[in-house]
Every structure is written in C-alpha cells, then in structure tokens.
C-alpha cells in the first residue's frame, strides 16, 4: 500500500542549510552580533563541586 498523495513531501533544495553555511562563512558582516560571538568564544568555567552541591540539595528537598 502506498502513501496518500498528501503524505508526500516535496523535494527540498537544501535552502536552510545553504543559508546556515552562508551565515557561518561570512561571520559578523551578515548578522551575527559581536556580543553573541564573544559569548560563544568565552571559555566555560563552572565550579563543578558547587554544582553537585546544589543538585544534592535539590535532591534532599532543602532550600538555601
């Protein structure tokens, strides 16, 4: 049994992917704000011990 006519999607030419690659290649000139780029480039510095402590506190159902 084949699919109904409405269940078939039209072939995509990859437009979304093309636009994504264009934005990535051109960088700031095409719309990526410098502050957003800075946030993506900054190193992740998290205190894992404090994070685990907070999760265990939540697990024990106590508040600060």
BAMAR-793894 format. One record per residue: chain; y, z, x of N, C-alpha, C in turn; residue in one letter; residue number from 1. Coordinates in steps of 0.2 Angstrom, whole numbers, plus 2048, in hexadecimal, padded with zeros to 3 digits. Last residue first. Layout:
PT chain n.yy n.zz n.xx ca.yy ca.zz ca.xx c.yy c.zz c.xx res   n
PT     A    Y    Z    X     Y     Z     X    Y    Z    X   A NUM
...
***
This chain:
PT chain n.yy n.zz n.xx ca.yy ca.zz ca.xx c.yy c.zz c.xx res   n
PT     A  887  8FC  859   88B   8FE   85F  88E  905  85E   X  64
PT     A  878  8FF  850   87E   8FC   851  882  8FF  857   X  63
PT     A  866  8FB  84F   86C   900   850  872  8FC  851   X  62
PT     A  85A  8F5  84E   85E   8F5   848  864  8FB  849   X  61
PT     A  852  8F1  858   851   8F8   856  856  8F9  850   X  60
PT     A  857  8E4  85A   850   8E5   858  84F  8EC  855   X  59
PT     A  864  8E7  85F   863   8E3   858  85C  8E4  855   X  58
PT     A  860  8EC  86B   864   8F0   866  863  8ED  85F   X  57
PT     A  85A  8E0  871   856   8E6   86F  859  8EB  86A   X  56
PT     A  866  8D8  872   860   8D6   86E  85C  8DC  86C   X  55
PT     A  86D  8E0  87B   870   8DF   874  86A  8DC  870   X  54
PT     A  865  8DF  886   867   8E6   883  869  8E5  87C   X  53
PT     A  865  8D2  889   85F   8D5   887  860  8DC  884   X  52
PT     A  873  8D1  88D   870   8CD   887  86A  8D0  885   X  51
PT     A  873  8D9  898   877   8DB   892  875  8D7  88C   X  50
PT     A  86B  8D1  8A0   869   8D8   89F  86D  8DA  899   X  49
PT     A  872  8C5  8A2   86C   8C5   89E  869  8CC  89C   X  48
PT     A  881  8C1  8A1   87E   8C6   8A3  877  8C7  89F   X  47
PT     A  885  8B0  8A5   883   8B5   8A0  880  8BB  8A3   X  46
PT     A  88D  8A2  8A8   88C   8A9   8AB  88B  8AE  8A6   X  45
PT     A  88C  892  8AB   88A   897   8A6  889  89D  8AA   X  44
PT     A  89B  889  8B1   894   88C   8B2  892  891  8AD   X  43
PT     A  8A3  87B  8A9   8A3   882   8AC  89C  885  8AC   X  42
PT     A  8A1  86F  8A3   8A0   86F   8AA  8A0  877  8AD   X  41
PT     A  8A5  871  896   89E   86F   897  89C  870  89F   X  40
PT     A  8B2  875  897   8AD   87A   894  8A6  878  896   X  39
PT     A  8B8  869  89C   8B8   86F   8A0  8B3  874  89E   X  38
PT     A  8B6  861  891   8B3   85F   897  8B2  865  89B   X  37
PT     A  8BF  868  888   8B8   867   886  8B4  866  88D   X  36
PT     A  8CB  866  88F   8C9   86D   88E  8C1  86D  88C   X  35
PT     A  8CD  858  88E   8CC   85B   895  8C9  862  894   X  34
PT     A  8C4  84F  881   8CA   853   883  8C8  857  88A   X  33
PT     A  8BF  83F  880   8BD   846   881  8C3  84A  884   X  32
PT     A  8C5  832  87E   8C5   837   878  8C2  83E  87A   X  31
PT     A  8C5  829  888   8C3   827   881  8C2  82D  87C   X  30
PT     A  8C9  82E  894   8CD   829   891  8CB  827  88A   X  29
PT     A  8BF  837  899   8C5   83A   895  8C9  834  892   X  28
PT     A  8B1  82C  898   8B4   832   89A  8BA  834  895   X  27
PT     A  8AA  820  898   8B1   81F   899  8B5  826  89A   X  26
PT     A  89D  824  896   89F   820   89C  8A6  820  89D   X  25
PT     A  89D  82A  88A   89A   82E   890  89D  82A  896   X  24
PT     A  8A1  820  881   8A5   826   882  8A3  82A  888   X  23
PT     A  896  817  883   89D   815   884  8A1  81B  886   X  22
PT     A  88B  81F  87E   88C   81D   885  893  81B  887   X  21
PT     A  88F  820  870   88E   826   874  88F  824  87C   X  20
PT     A  88F  812  86D   896   816   86D  895  81C  871   X  19
PT     A  881  810  86E   886   80C   872  88D  810  872   X  18
PT     A  87C  818  864   87B   819   86B  880  816  870   X  17
PT     A  881  812  859   883   819   85A  882  81A  862   X  16
PT     A  87C  805  859   883   806   859  885  80D  85B   X  15
PT     A  86F  7FF  858   870   804   85D  878  806  85E   X  14
PT     A  86D  7F7  84E   86E   7F4   854  870  7F9  85A   X  13
PT     A  85F  7FA  843   865   7FC   846  866  7F8  84D   X  12
PT     A  858  7F2  835   858   7F3   83C  85F  7F5  83E   X  11
PT     A  858  7FC  826   85A   7F6   829  85A  7F7  831   X  10
PT     A  849  804  81F   850   804   822  851  7FE  826   X   9
PT     A  840  805  810   841   801   816  848  802  819   X   8
PT     A  840  809  803   83E   80E   809  83E  80B  80F   X   7
PT     A  843  800  7FA   848   804   7FB  846  809  801   X   6
PT     A  836  7FA  7F9   83C   7F6   7FC  841  7FB  7FE   X   5
PT     A  829  805  7FD   82D   802   7F8  833  7FE  7FC   X   4
PT     A  81C  800  808   821   804   806  825  801  801   X   3
PT     A  80B  7FC  803   811   7FB   807  816  800  804   X   2
PT     A  7FA  800  804   800   800   800  806  800  804   X   1
***
